[in-house]
């Protein structure tokens, strides 16, 4: 039975590694996969899903105006697809998450989404909020704070290492701009809320 999955975490928890590993497992068993990533995240080059540990794979890209149901249907016209994988799922729009739910329900293809849950301000990304509402299954990829507790939050730092408290929700930059923290240390870093 096909399901919509949301694998979420903070920065540097290995979400892209998990996605690439799962996609590899399908391909190893002779099943085709369809990989998509956000067009605006070109840190590894456009149309690439890459992990910090050095593995990567080509992927189609999506923008806010991409109809993902139509994209999956177009891909199905070329060959069978056993599973759809979405990287950087926090950048999905609310409508795109519904398109992915429709992919699961109407095309009977599992869709696995991987992304951040909250931004540096502790607020949900739109795509993540929609996935939390619509996903059939949710799985947390865990990483740790410097204190050893589970990291659930992330801070953004400027070039000098100072914590940034305001700004655009989306800023594509390297891993050095973000630090994953437990809620307690995030509160200390941004000033108690």
Buried (B, 14 or more C-beta within 10 A) or exposed (E): EBEBBBBBBBBBBBBBBBBBEBBEEBEEEEEBBBBBBBBBBEEBEEBBBBBEEEEBBEBBBBEBEBEBBEBBBEBBEEEEBBBBBBBBBBBBBBBBBBBBBBBBEEBEBBBBBBBBBBBBBBEBBBBBBBBBEBBBEBBBBEBBBEEEEBBBBBBBBEEEEEBBEEEEEEEEEEEEBBBBBBBEBBBEBBEEE
